């Protein structure tokens, strides 16, 4: 079970890095605006933070 959680957290971290890490400043503003406008920032940001903690 711990391995599954670790792999899932690593996958979420990798996905976030591929989206956020490679984005330009304008793309980051667009992504953040869409997340805030749709209300997804509330569940997405904490999930990503927890996944990054577990993955590392």
C-alpha positions in Angstrom: 0.0 0.0 0.0 2.8 2.4 0.8 4.4 1.7 -2.6 1.1 2.6 -4.3 0.9 5.9 -2.4 4.5 6.7 -3.2 4.1 5.9 -6.9 0.8 8.0 -7.1 2.5 10.9 -5.3 5.5 10.7 -7.7 3.2 10.6 -10.7 1.2 13.7 -9.5 4.5 15.5 -8.8 5.9 14.6 -12.2 2.6 15.8 -13.9 2.7 19.1 -12.0 6.3 19.7 -12.9 5.7 19.0 -16.5 2.8 21.5 -16.6 4.0 24.2 -14.2 7.8 23.9 -14.4 8.0 24.2 -18.2 5.4 27.0 -18.4 6.3 30.6 -19.2 5.1 33.4 -16.9 2.1 34.1 -19.2 1.1 30.4 -19.2 1.4 30.3 -15.4 -0.9 33.3 -15.1 -3.5 31.7 -17.5 -3.3 28.3 -15.6 -3.7 30.1 -12.2 -6.6 32.2 -13.5 -8.4 29.1 -14.9 -7.9 27.2 -11.6 -9.2 30.1 -9.6 -12.1 30.8 -11.9 -13.3 27.2 -11.9 -12.7 26.8 -8.1 -10.2 24.0 -8.7 -7.4 25.8 -6.9 -9.0 24.9 -3.6 -8.6 21.1 -4.1 -5.7 21.0 -6.5 -3.1 23.1 -4.7 -3.2 21.1 -1.4 -3.2 17.8 -3.2 -0.1 18.8 -5.2 1.7 20.0 -2.0 0.9 16.8 -0.2 2.0 14.7 -3.2 5.3 16.7 -3.4 6.0 16.0 0.3 5.3 12.3 -0.1 7.2 12.0 -3.4 10.3 13.7 -1.9 
